[in-house]
């Protein structure tokens, strides 16, 4: 990574900018973080010149489905952002209305632009140790709070997400659609039942019926219950009907949601995604997803032309989530969000979510990213570091970050420990996730924080920094449930006891 230069000229790359009809070798000038010129043989006095001969250059990639926050998120989301060619991404459902305040307080210091598509459940997505079942787990839908929050954070909320899975029935999809209409944002629906396999009704098909023009359906090539093809390999009529209405299909590769067999049959019948997203999360960053670039390589192997690939992760994504005013193209005056990449030749194994592989003779590989004119050299290994995706509780030592906690934060930890000592909880497990208890612990945390008059970010970081070495951002009620009660109370008391030893 290098510091932003006042003027930079990127020379000799093959520029692909579908929004502006550019598909040729040409130069790009960046001045003070914005696109200042596009054309051949640009010369600027005192500019930093970067020779990109032999490489491709496009508008910065947009990944509209990642998990940067919450139970599925990363310690360092930029590792799957600017370090992998992505300049903007959307947190797809990590927070709900009950945790959006935590999300906005924490996710403020990334290099990659982070937007959000909140989930209909107040806590947001609960992770793989939760089975979608009883409709009551979706809690309340506080319309007034949703409206006020959306108004306050209009610039960051891009859609509302729900899952067409579980045995809730289609009513929850209608409720989420109604909320999306109230807030004036698109509906974004996950399809593909990989948990309960409830056959009637198949909610994927209900999702296709409910979606309207501009709404988005993700995981279109999944191989679970509710596939887009029938038993004879033909596209389901409900799918083509939705496409004709203007519903947008998103790839959403994910850990359970892409099948080579389904994709190849659908692709042959003209069902291609409007947008390409990764659904990157803790549980799939090693494989099968790895990166948005890997997903683009998969789609290239299916036969999608390079220009169309770039269109899906630039202008199409920008239009779908209303970012066209700031991203998706290289128009003069726009922020200098740029992805430089190569098409590497060789033999590459590309895996779907069902351990099926295909061997490709080329792949997409990012080389560098410019975000608002600031350069980041690609590093495709950072995202796969265990410390980035595996949340490990520091049981045998106190994390180094606690040395930076203020006296007010340490006092808060003491008060929180005292309050927690008055309630019981058990570790959450794959068999049982006590949502009411998680909500109780969350409410207790916020009550103590308000009594302490401590900013939300400082209170959250005080807890996380006391228990983990890396900056994970799980919803606070769920995080507290990850801790053994005696250990949690002991550690908070130990932290609070540090106060008298602080320097005056």
C-alpha positions in Angstrom: 0.0 0.0 0.0 1.2 3.5 -0.8 0.0 6.9 0.1 -2.3 8.7 -2.3 -0.5 11.0 -4.7 -2.0 14.3 -5.8 -1.9 13.2 -9.5 -1.4 9.7 -10.8 -1.5 8.5 -14.5 -2.3 4.9 -15.1 -0.8 4.1 -18.5 -1.2 1.3 -21.0 -3.9 -0.9 -19.4 -6.7 -2.4 -21.4 -9.6 -0.4 -19.9 -13.1 -2.0 -19.7 -15.7 0.5 -18.6 -19.1 -0.8 -19.8 -21.1 2.2 -18.6 -19.1 4.5 -20.9 -18.6 2.0 -23.7 -14.8 1.8 -23.3 -13.1 -1.5 -24.2 -9.5 -0.6 -25.4 -6.0 0.3 -24.3 -6.0 3.8 -22.9 -4.8 5.9 -20.0 -6.5 7.1 -16.8 -5.6 10.2 -14.8 -6.3 10.5 -11.1 -6.2 13.9 -9.4 -6.9 14.5 -5.7 -8.7 11.1 -5.5 -11.0 11.5 -8.5 -11.0 10.6 -12.1 -9.5 13.6 -14.0 -9.1 12.2 -17.5 -9.6 9.2 -19.7 -7.9 8.9 -23.0 -4.8 7.9 -24.9 -1.3 9.4 -24.2 -2.2 11.5 -21.1 0.7 13.6 -19.9 0.6 15.4 -16.7 3.5 17.3 -15.2 4.8 16.0 -11.8 2.4 13.1 -12.0 3.2 9.6 -10.6 3.1 7.3 -13.6 2.1 3.6 -13.2 2.9 1.4 -16.2 0.1 -1.2 -16.5 1.0 -2.5 -19.9 -0.4 -6.0 -20.3 -3.0 -5.6 -17.5 -6.7 -4.9 -17.5 -8.3 -2.0 -15.7 -12.0 -1.5 -14.8 -14.1 0.6 -12.4 -13.7 -0.6 -8.8 -15.5 -3.9 -8.3 -18.7 -3.9 -6.2 -19.5 -7.0 -4.2 -23.1 -6.6 -3.1 -23.2 -9.7 -0.8 -20.5 -10.2 1.8 -20.4 -10.7 5.5 -18.1 -8.2 7.1 -19.9 -7.9 10.5 -21.7 -10.2 12.9 -21.6 -13.9 13.4 -20.2 -14.5 9.9 -17.9 -11.5 9.6 -14.2 -11.0 9.4 -11.7 -9.4 11.8 -10.4 -7.3 9.0 -13.0 -6.9 6.2 -10.6 -5.0 4.0 -8.8 -8.3 3.4 -11.8 -9.2 1.2 -12.2 -5.7 0.0 -9.5 -3.4 -1.4 -6.9 -6.1 -1.0 -8.9 -8.3 -3.4 -9.9 -5.7 -6.0 -13.2 -4.7 -4.3 -13.8 -1.0 -3.6 -17.4 -1.2 -2.3 -19.3 -4.0 -0.7 -22.6 -4.6 1.1 -23.0 -6.4 4.4 -25.8 -8.8 3.5 -28.0 -9.2 6.6 -25.5 -9.2 9.4 -27.4 -6.7 11.5 -31.1 -6.2 12.0 -33.0 -3.3 13.4 -31.9 -4.3 16.9 -28.2 -4.3 16.1 -27.9 -1.6 13.4 -26.7 0.9 16.0 -23.9 -1.5 16.8 -23.1 -2.0 13.2 -22.9 1.8 12.5 -20.8 2.4 15.6 -18.2 -0.2 14.8 -17.9 -0.3 11.0 -16.5 3.1 10.4 -12.8 2.8 9.8 -12.5 0.6 6.7 -10.7 1.6 3.5 -13.4 -0.3 1.4 -16.8 1.5 1.3 -19.2 -0.7 3.4 -23.0 -0.5 2.9 -25.6 -2.6 4.5 -28.7 -4.7 3.7 -30.2 -5.3 7.1 -32.0 -8.5 7.9 -35.7 -8.7 8.9 -34.8 -10.4 12.2 -33.9 -7.7 14.9 -30.6 -9.5 15.7 -29.7 -10.0 12.1 -28.2 -13.3 10.8 -27.4 -15.7 13.6 -24.8 -17.9 12.0 -24.6 -21.6 11.1 -25.5 -22.8 14.7 -29.1 -21.6 14.1 -31.8 -23.5 12.3 -34.5 -21.3 10.7 -37.7 -22.6 12.3 -40.2 -21.0 14.6 -41.5 -17.8 13.1 -41.4 -16.1 16.5 -37.6 -16.0 16.3 -38.1 -13.2 13.8 -39.3 -11.1 16.7 -41.1 -7.8 16.2 -41.0 -5.4 13.2 -40.9 -2.0 14.7 -42.0 0.2 11.8 -41.3 3.5 13.4 -37.8 2.5 14.4 -37.1 1.2 10.9 -38.4 4.4 9.3 -36.3 6.6 11.6 -33.2 4.5 11.2 -33.5 4.4 7.5 -33.9 8.2 7.3 -30.8 8.7 9.5 -28.7 6.3 7.6 -30.2 6.6 4.1 -26.7 6.7 2.5 -25.7 3.3 3.8 -28.8 1.1 3.7 -29.1 -0.4 0.2 -31.8 -3.1 0.6 -33.7 -5.2 3.1 -32.9 -8.9 3.3 -34.9 -12.0 4.1 -34.4 -15.7 3.7 -36.8 -17.8 1.7 -36.1 -20.9 3.8 -37.3 -22.6 7.0 -41.0 -23.4 7.7 -42.2 -19.9 8.3 -44.3 -19.8 5.2 -44.5 -17.0 2.7 -45.9 -14.5 5.1 -42.5 -13.4 6.3 -41.5 -12.7 2.7 -44.6 -10.5 2.2 -43.8 -8.7 5.5 -40.3 -8.0 4.4 -41.5 -6.8 1.0 -43.9 -4.4 2.7 -41.1 -3.1 4.9 -38.9 -2.6 1.8 -41.8 -0.6 0.1 -42.2 1.5 3.2 -38.5 2.3 3.3 -38.2 2.8 -0.4 -35.4 0.2 -0.9 -35.3 -3.0 -2.9 -36.1 -6.4 -1.4 -33.2 -8.9 -1.4 -34.1 -12.5 -0.9 -32.0 -15.6 -0.2 -33.3 -18.7 -1.9 -32.2 -22.4 -1.5 -33.4 -24.5 1.5 -30.3 -26.2 2.9 -31.6 -26.7 6.4 -35.1 -28.1 7.0 -36.0 -29.1 3.5 -39.6 -28.2 4.1 -41.4 -29.2 0.8 -44.7 -27.3 1.0 -44.7 -24.5 0.1 -41.2 -24.3 -1.5 -40.4 -20.7 -0.4 -37.9 -20.2 -3.3 -40.8 -20.2 -5.7 -42.8 -17.9 -3.4 -39.9 -15.5 -3.5 -40.0 -15.4 -7.3 -43.7 -14.6 -7.2 -43.4 -11.9 -4.6 -40.4 -10.1 -6.1 -41.1 -7.0 -8.2 -39.1 -5.0 -10.7 -35.8 -3.9 -9.0 -36.0 -6.5 -6.3 -33.2 -9.0 -6.1 -33.0 -12.8 -5.7 -29.6 -14.3 -4.8 -28.2 -17.8 -5.0 -29.8 -18.5 -8.4 -27.6 -21.5 -9.1 -28.0 -23.3 -5.8 -28.4 -27.1 -5.7 -30.8 -27.3 -2.7 -34.5 -27.5 -2.4 -36.2 -24.9 -4.7 -33.8 -25.0 -7.7 -34.5 -22.9 -10.7 -34.7 -25.9 -12.9 -37.2 -28.8 -12.9 -36.5 -32.5 -12.8 -36.0 -32.5 -16.6 -33.4 -29.7 -16.4 -35.7 -27.0 -17.7 -36.0 -23.5 -16.2 -39.1 -23.2 -14.0 -41.8 -20.9 -15.4 -41.9 -18.9 -12.2 -38.3 -18.0 -12.8 -38.7 -16.7 -16.3 -41.9 -14.8 -15.2 -39.9 -13.0 -12.6 -37.1 -12.2 -15.1 -39.7 -10.7 -17.5 -41.0 -8.5 -14.7 -37.6 -7.0 -14.1 -36.5 -9.0 -11.0 -32.7 -8.9 -10.8 -30.8 -12.2 -10.4 -27.7 -12.2 -8.2 -25.2 -15.0 -8.2 -24.4 -15.1 -4.5 -21.9 -18.0 -4.7 -21.7 -18.7 -0.9 -20.9 -21.9 0.9 -24.0 -23.8 0.0 -25.4 -22.0 -2.9 -23.5 -22.7 -6.2 -23.8 -25.9 -8.2 -21.9 -26.5 -11.4 -24.6 -28.8 -12.7 -27.4 -26.2 -12.1 -25.3 -23.3 -13.4 -24.4 -25.1 -16.6 -28.0 -26.1 -17.4 -29.4 -22.7 -16.5 -26.6 -20.9 -18.4 -27.4 -22.9 -21.6 -31.0 -21.7 -21.4 -30.0 -18.0 -21.1 -30.4 -17.5 -17.3 -27.4 -15.4 -16.4 -26.9 -13.2 -13.4 -27.5 -9.5 -13.6 -25.0 -9.0 -10.7 -22.2 -11.3 -9.4 -21.5 -11.4 -5.7 -19.4 -13.7 -3.5 -21.3 -14.2 -0.3 -17.9 -14.3 1.4 -17.9 -15.2 5.1 -15.8 -16.9 7.7 -16.9 -20.4 6.7 -16.2 -20.2 3.0 -13.2 -17.9 2.5 -10.7 -20.9 2.3 -13.0 -22.7 -0.1 -15.1 -22.8 -2.1 -15.5 -19.0 -2.5 -12.0 -17.6 -1.7 -12.6 -14.2 -3.4 -14.9 -12.3 -5.8 -12.1 -12.8 -8.3 -12.4 -16.6 -8.0 -16.2 -16.3 -8.5 -15.5 -14.2 -11.7 -13.2 -17.0 -12.8 -16.0 -19.5 -12.3 -18.4 -17.4 -14.4 -15.7 -17.0 -17.1 -15.4 -20.7 -17.3 -19.1 -21.0 -17.8 -18.7 -18.8 -20.9 -19.5 -15.3 -19.8 -17.4 -12.8 -21.8 -15.0 -10.6 -19.9 -16.9 -7.4 -20.7 -20.1 -8.9 -19.3 -18.3 -10.1 -16.1 -17.1 -6.6 -15.5 -20.5 -5.2 -16.2 -22.0 -7.4 -13.5 -19.6 -6.2 -10.8 -19.5 -2.5 -11.8 -22.4 -0.7 -13.5 -25.0 -3.3 -12.9 -24.3 -3.6 -9.2 -24.2 0.2 -9.0 -27.6 0.5 -10.6 -29.1 -2.4 -8.5 -28.2 -0.8 -5.2 -28.4 2.9 -6.2 -24.7 3.7 -6.1 -24.4 5.0 -9.7 -23.8 8.5 -8.5 -20.5 7.5 -6.9 -19.4 4.1 -8.2 -19.6 1.7 -11.2 -17.9 3.7 -13.9 -14.8 5.8 -14.8 -16.5 9.1 -15.7 -14.5 12.2 -15.1 -15.3 13.7 -11.7 -16.2 10.3 -10.1 -14.2 9.0 -7.1 -11.1 7.2 -8.4 -12.3 3.7 -7.5 -10.4 1.4 -9.9 -9.5 -2.3 -10.1 -6.4 -3.4 -12.0 -6.3 -7.2 -12.8 -4.8 -9.8 -15.0 -6.2 -12.8 -16.9 -3.7 -15.6 -15.9 -3.3 -18.7 -18.1 -2.7 -22.2 -16.7 -4.7 -25.0 -15.2 -6.9 -24.0 -12.3 -9.3 -26.1 -10.2 -12.6 -24.3 -9.6 -14.9 -25.9 -7.0 -18.6 -25.5 -6.4 -20.3 -25.9 -3.0 -20.8 -29.6 -3.5 -17.2 -30.6 -4.0 -17.6 -30.8 -7.8 -14.8 -29.3 -9.7 -14.0 -28.0 -13.2 -10.6 -27.3 -14.6 -10.2 -23.9 -16.2 -7.3 -22.7 -18.4 -7.5 -19.1 -17.2 -8.6 -17.1 -14.2 -9.1 -13.5 -13.0 -6.4 -12.2 -10.6 -6.4 -8.7 -9.1 -3.1 -6.8 -9.2 -3.9 -3.6 -7.4 -6.8 -1.4 -6.3 -7.3 2.3 -6.2 -9.8 3.6 -3.6 -10.4 7.3 -3.9 -7.0 7.4 -5.6 -5.2 5.6 -2.8 -3.3 2.5 -4.0 -3.5 -0.9 -2.5 -1.5 -3.8 -3.9 -3.5 -7.0 -4.1 -2.9 -9.7 -1.4 -5.1 -12.7 -2.0 -3.8 -14.5 1.1 -4.6 -12.0 3.8 -8.3 -12.9 3.8 -7.6 -16.5 4.4 -5.4 -16.1 7.5 -7.0 -18.0 10.4 -6.9 -14.9 12.6 -9.1 -13.2 10.1 -12.0 -15.7 10.1 -11.7 -17.8 13.3 -13.0 -16.0 16.4 -10.8 -17.4 19.2 -11.5 -16.4 22.8 -8.4 -15.4 24.6 -8.9 -17.6 27.7 -5.3 -17.9 28.7 -4.2 -14.3 28.4 -5.4 -10.8 28.4 -5.4 -9.3 24.9 -2.8 -6.5 24.2 -5.6 -4.1 23.1 -6.7 -3.7 26.7 -3.7 -1.6 27.4 -5.4 1.1 25.4 -8.7 1.0 27.3 -9.6 4.2 29.1 -10.5 4.5 32.8 -14.1 5.0 31.7 -14.1 1.8 29.7 -12.6 -0.1 32.6 -15.2 1.2 34.9 -17.9 0.2 32.5 -16.5 -3.3 32.4 -16.8 -3.5 36.2 -20.4 -2.3 36.1 -21.3 -4.7 33.3 -19.8 -7.6 35.1 -21.8 -6.8 38.2 -25.0 -6.6 36.2 -24.2 -9.9 34.4 -23.7 -11.6 37.7 -27.4 -11.3 38.4 -28.4 -13.4 35.4 -27.5 -16.9 34.1 -26.7 -18.1 30.6 -25.2 -21.1 28.9 -22.9 -21.3 26.0 -24.7 -21.3 22.7 -24.3 -24.5 20.7 -25.2 -26.0 17.3 -28.2 -27.7 19.0 -29.5 -24.8 20.9 -29.4 -21.0 20.5 -31.3 -19.2 23.1 -32.4 -16.0 21.3 -34.5 -14.6 24.2 -31.4 -14.9 26.4 -29.2 -13.2 23.8 -31.7 -10.3 23.6 -31.7 -10.1 27.4 -27.9 -9.9 27.5 -27.9 -7.3 24.7 -30.5 -5.2 26.6 -28.4 -5.5 29.8 -25.3 -4.3 28.0 -27.1 -1.3 26.5 -28.7 -0.4 29.9 -25.3 -0.4 31.6 -23.7 1.6 28.8 -26.4 4.3 29.0 -26.0 4.5 32.8 -22.3 4.9 32.3 -22.8 7.6 29.6 -20.2 5.8 27.4 -20.3 6.1 23.6 -21.5 2.9 22.0 -18.3 2.2 20.1 -16.2 2.6 23.2 -18.4 0.2 25.2 -18.4 -2.4 22.5 -14.7 -2.2 22.0 -14.1 -2.5 25.7 -15.8 -5.9 25.7 -14.3 -7.2 22.5 -10.8 -6.1 23.4 -11.0 -7.8 26.7 -11.7 -11.2 25.2 -10.3 -11.4 21.6 -7.0 -10.5 20.1 -8.5 -9.5 16.7 -11.2 -7.0 15.9 -14.3 -9.2 15.3 -17.6 -7.5 15.6 -20.3 -10.1 16.6 -23.6 -8.8 17.8 -23.0 -8.1 21.5 -25.8 -10.3 22.9 -24.5 -13.2 20.8 -20.9 -12.5 21.7 -21.6 -12.6 25.5 -23.3 -15.9 25.0 -20.1 -17.2 23.4 -18.4 -16.7 26.8 -18.5 -19.1 29.7 -20.2 -17.2 32.5 -17.6 -17.7 35.3 -14.8 -16.8 32.9 -16.6 -13.7 31.6 -17.3 -12.4 35.1 -13.8 -13.1 36.2 -12.2 -11.3 33.2 -14.4 -8.2 33.6 -13.6 -8.0 37.3 -9.9 -8.3 36.5 -10.1 -5.5 33.9 -12.0 -3.2 36.3 -9.3 -3.8 39.0 -6.8 -2.2 36.7 -8.3 1.2 37.3 -6.3 2.2 40.4 -3.1 1.4 38.6 -3.7 3.9 35.7 -1.4 6.8 35.5 -2.8 10.0 36.7 
